[in-house]
Amino acid sequence: DNNVREILARFEPEVVEEAATDQNTGITRYYRSLKQPILLQPGSRKALLVIAHDITDLKQTLLEIAERERRYDYAMDAAGEGIWDWSLSEGKVSHNSTWGEILGFQNVDDHDLEFFTGLIHPEDREKTVQDVMQAINNDGHYESEHRLRKSDGSYIWASDRGRVVECDTQGRPTRMVGRFSDITKRRGAEEKLQEVRQKLERTNTMLEQLVRERTSELVTLNRQLEEMVRRDPLTGLANRL
């Protein structure tokens, strides 16, 4: 085939992955083959030595893992959540398409950690970074609510969660994955509810003060009435009636 002719023409060894389907059973098996060009005798025509290893089980396992990852990505996309994958050793963060859609960065598939931290609102940045480092240095679990800057400069509230999933031989974290969702509407509703609660508290305080004032006035009027009943308003003497 073309691959064989190319290897013989270059006369250099090559490792390739190939698939072969049994015509009778329809079962496909996968092979990793070393193809080594050789000369049968000095000056004679070229031949090809092929050493093939059956990697069907490994290939099927990798395909199953890839399929599970695709299903997971589909589920997260349907849920409207952004997925991030942080390689601590490389300092790189990659994510799914929803991550970019939420923040408006359509053409950013991966980036360094500084890009991400630069998106965090200045008032939330220090606390968020502390939470991440706490997770890395302790139990491996991270959770935070903070503001993130979109590509247009506006901010959203994000609920962000992650955990350490890989460590090196010394137990040092090397990979962390997580997800985040836009909770701007929820935070807005909570802030409005808090405003209403504060207004009610102020109104209750004013009403309580008004009741105290009116009660004090009524007490004073009752005392004045009692005095008028007991004493003659002209002479100031006790009222005979």
FENFEN-V253595 format. One record per pair of residues at least 24 apart in sequence whose C-alpha atoms are under 10 Angstrom apart, sorted by the first residue. I is the first residue (numbers start at 1). J is the second residue. D is the distance in Angstrom with one decimal. If there is no record, write none. Layout:
BEGIN
i->(I	I)
j->(J	J)
d->(D	D)
END
This chain:
BEGIN
i->(3	4	4	4	4	4	5	7	7	7	7	8	8	8	8	8	8	8	9	9	10	11	11	11	11	11	11	11	12	12	12	13	13	13	13	13	14	15	15	15	16	17	17	17	17	18	18	18	19	19	19	28	29	29	29	29	29	29	30	30	30	30	30	30	30	31	31	31	32	73	73	76	79	80	80	80	81	81	81	81	81	81	81	82	82	82	82	82	82	83	83	83	83	83	83	83	83	84	84	84	84	84	84	84	84	84	85	85	85	85	85	85	85	85	86	86	86	86	86	86	86	86	86	86	86	87	87	87	87	87	87	87	87	88	88	88	88	88	88	88	88	88	88	89	89	89	89	89	90	90	91	91	92	92	93	93	93	94	95	95	95	96	98	98	99	99	99	99	100	100	101	102	102	102	102	102	102	103	103	103	103	103	103	103	103	103	103	104	104	104	104	104	105	105	105	106	116	116	117	118	118	119	119	119	119	119	119	119	120	120	120	120	120	120	120	120	120	121	121	121	121	121	121	121	122	122	123	124	128	132	132	132	132	135	135	135	135	135	136	136	136	136	136	136	136	137	137	139	139	140	140	140	140	141	141	141	142	142	142	143	143	143	144	145	145	145	145	145	146	147	147	147	148	155	156	156	156	156	156	156	157	157	157	157	157	157	157	157	158	158	158	158	159	159)
j->(35	35	36	37	47	48	48	35	36	37	48	35	36	37	38	46	47	48	37	46	37	36	37	38	39	46	47	48	36	37	38	37	38	48	49	50	50	50	51	52	52	52	53	54	55	52	54	55	54	55	56	56	54	55	56	57	59	60	54	55	56	57	58	59	60	55	56	59	56	97	98	179	181	180	181	182	159	160	178	179	180	181	182	160	178	179	180	181	182	160	161	162	177	178	179	180	181	110	160	161	162	176	177	178	179	180	110	162	165	175	176	177	178	179	110	111	112	113	162	164	174	175	176	177	178	112	113	166	173	174	175	176	177	113	136	164	166	167	172	173	174	175	176	168	172	173	174	175	174	175	174	175	116	175	175	176	177	177	177	178	179	179	180	181	179	180	181	182	150	151	150	150	151	156	180	181	182	148	149	150	151	152	153	154	155	156	182	149	150	151	152	153	150	151	152	151	148	149	148	148	149	147	148	149	150	151	153	155	146	147	148	149	150	155	156	157	158	146	147	148	149	155	156	157	147	148	147	148	160	161	162	163	176	162	163	164	173	176	163	164	172	173	174	175	176	172	173	163	164	164	165	173	176	165	176	178	176	177	178	178	179	180	180	180	181	182	183	187	183	182	183	184	182	184	181	182	183	184	185	187	181	182	183	184	185	186	187	188	182	183	184	187	183	184)
d->(9.8	8.3	9.9	9.0	9.6	7.7	9.6	7.8	8.1	6.9	8.4	9.5	8.7	5.9	8.5	7.0	7.5	7.3	9.1	9.3	8.9	8.0	5.6	7.8	9.8	8.7	9.7	9.3	6.9	6.5	9.3	6.3	9.4	9.3	9.4	9.7	9.8	9.6	9.5	9.4	9.4	9.2	9.5	9.9	9.0	9.4	9.8	9.7	9.7	9.8	8.9	8.2	7.3	7.7	5.3	8.7	8.9	9.4	6.0	5.5	4.7	8.4	8.9	7.0	8.9	5.3	6.8	9.0	9.4	9.1	9.3	8.7	9.0	9.1	6.9	8.4	9.8	9.8	10.0	6.4	5.7	4.9	7.8	9.3	8.4	5.4	5.2	6.3	8.9	9.7	9.8	9.5	7.6	5.9	4.3	6.6	9.1	9.2	10.0	9.8	8.6	8.4	5.7	5.4	5.9	8.1	9.1	9.2	10.0	7.4	6.1	4.4	6.7	8.8	9.5	9.6	9.0	8.1	9.8	9.3	8.5	5.7	5.1	6.0	8.6	9.5	9.4	9.4	9.2	6.1	4.7	6.6	8.7	9.0	9.8	9.9	9.8	9.8	9.8	7.3	4.9	5.5	7.4	9.7	9.9	8.6	5.6	7.6	8.7	9.4	9.6	9.7	9.9	9.9	9.8	9.4	9.2	9.5	9.4	9.4	9.1	9.7	9.8	9.5	8.7	8.0	8.7	10.0	9.3	9.4	9.8	7.9	9.7	9.2	9.8	8.3	7.4	8.0	7.3	4.6	6.2	8.7	9.8	9.4	8.9	8.4	9.3	9.6	6.0	5.3	7.5	10.0	7.7	6.1	9.5	9.4	9.0	9.6	9.1	8.8	8.4	8.3	5.3	4.9	7.5	9.1	9.5	9.0	7.2	5.9	4.7	6.3	9.7	8.9	9.8	9.9	9.8	7.4	5.3	5.8	6.7	7.8	9.5	9.7	8.9	9.6	8.7	9.1	9.7	9.7	8.7	9.2	9.9	8.7	7.3	7.8	9.8	9.7	8.3	7.0	8.4	6.6	9.4	9.7	8.6	8.6	8.4	8.7	8.6	5.0	8.2	8.3	8.5	9.8	9.4	9.6	9.6	9.9	8.6	9.4	9.9	9.7	9.4	9.3	9.8	9.9	8.8	9.9	9.7	9.6	9.7	8.8	9.5	8.8	9.8	6.7	7.5	5.5	9.0	9.5	8.5	6.0	5.4	4.6	8.4	8.8	7.1	9.1	4.8	5.5	7.0	9.4	6.4	9.3)
END
